[in-house]
Amino acid sequence: MKLRTTTVAAALALAAMAASAQQKGDDMKGMDMKEMDMKGMDMKGMDMKGMDMGGKPAAVGQVHHAKGTVKKVDAKAGIVTLQHGPVASLNWPSMSMNFRVKDKKVMGKLGPEKNVEVDFVKDGNDFVITAVK
């Protein structure tokens, strides 16, 4: 009987914890992310797929422009981490994020701590740098 009482008590405690966690998650429902100040937030390595950053949806193939500083280059993987300023065409705040680079000539213009201006497009679920100035 003691084991059954302990099992029931444990199950009730777990149910209460799950309900509390669900309630805390619900606290962010309806939150206007457009009002959040994301400046200075490090979003490096963050999966941006499906995120609503208060911006406009990115149309595949539409060219966007950003100014920023290269933070990391992985030439083998074809990925560059760019700490960029706001992107007006997408209504994005300043942030650090990963971009794909398909063209080796473009990759050659990207070095750590280099200040750059880039053009990029949405390609499937990725954002791909197409030009560097």
C-alpha positions in Angstrom: 0.0 0.0 0.0 2.9 2.4 0.8 4.3 1.9 -2.7 0.9 2.7 -4.3 0.6 5.9 -2.2 4.1 7.0 -3.2 3.4 6.4 -6.8 0.2 8.4 -6.7 1.9 11.2 -4.9 4.7 11.3 -7.5 2.2 11.3 -10.4 0.3 14.2 -8.9 3.6 16.1 -8.3 4.6 15.6 -12.0 1.2 16.6 -13.2 1.4 19.8 -11.2 4.9 20.6 -12.5 3.7 20.0 -16.1 0.7 22.3 -15.6 3.0 25.0 -14.2 5.4 24.8 -17.1 2.5 25.0 -19.6 1.2 28.1 -17.9 4.6 29.8 -18.0 4.8 29.0 -21.7 1.4 30.5 -22.3 2.5 33.7 -20.7 4.3 34.6 -24.0 1.2 34.0 -26.2 0.1 37.2 -27.9 3.4 39.0 -27.0 4.2 41.6 -29.6 7.8 40.7 -30.7 8.0 43.9 -32.7 8.3 45.8 -29.5 11.2 43.7 -28.3 14.7 45.3 -28.4 16.9 42.6 -29.8 19.8 44.9 -30.4 23.0 43.4 -29.1 21.5 39.9 -28.7 23.8 37.2 -29.9 21.7 34.9 -32.2 24.7 33.1 -33.6 23.9 29.5 -34.4 20.2 30.1 -33.8 17.8 28.2 -36.1 15.9 31.0 -37.8 13.6 28.7 -39.6 9.9 29.5 -39.0 10.7 32.3 -36.6 8.6 35.5 -36.7 11.1 38.3 -35.9 8.4 40.9 -36.4 9.6 41.3 -39.9 8.2 40.6 -43.4 8.3 37.1 -44.8 11.3 36.5 -47.0 10.3 35.8 -50.6 12.6 33.2 -52.2 15.0 34.9 -54.6 14.3 38.5 -53.4 17.6 40.3 -52.9 18.3 41.8 -49.5 21.2 44.0 -48.3 23.1 44.2 -45.0 26.2 45.8 -43.6 28.1 44.0 -40.9 31.2 42.4 -39.6 32.3 38.8 -40.3 32.7 36.9 -37.1 33.4 33.4 -38.3 34.1 31.7 -41.6 33.7 27.9 -42.2 34.8 27.6 -45.8 34.5 23.8 -45.8 30.9 24.0 -44.8 30.2 27.1 -46.9 28.9 29.1 -43.8 29.8 32.5 -42.6 28.6 34.1 -39.3 27.8 37.7 -39.8 27.0 40.3 -37.2 24.8 42.6 -39.2 22.9 45.8 -38.8 19.2 46.1 -39.4 17.9 44.7 -42.7 15.2 47.1 -43.8 13.7 44.9 -46.6 12.9 42.2 -44.0 12.3 44.6 -41.0 15.0 42.7 -39.1 16.9 44.1 -36.1 20.7 43.9 -35.8 21.8 40.4 -34.9 24.5 37.8 -35.5 23.4 34.9 -37.7 24.8 32.2 -40.1 24.5 32.6 -43.9 25.4 30.1 -46.5 27.8 31.0 -49.3 27.7 28.8 -52.4 30.1 30.7 -54.6 33.8 30.2 -53.8 34.7 33.6 -55.2 32.3 35.2 -52.8 33.6 33.1 -49.9 37.1 34.4 -50.7 36.0 38.0 -49.9 34.9 37.1 -46.4 37.4 37.0 -43.6 37.1 37.2 -39.8 36.6 40.7 -38.4 36.2 42.1 -42.0 33.6 44.9 -42.4 31.4 44.0 -45.4 28.3 44.9 -47.3 26.4 41.8 -48.5 23.5 41.0 -50.8 21.7 37.8 -49.9 18.6 35.9 -50.9 16.4 33.3 -49.3 17.0 29.9 -50.9 14.7 27.3 -49.5 15.2 27.5 -45.7 18.6 29.2 -45.9 19.8 32.7 -46.5 22.6 32.8 -49.0 25.1 35.5 -49.6 25.3 36.3 -53.3 27.6 39.3 -53.4 30.2 41.0 -51.1 31.4 44.6 -51.3 
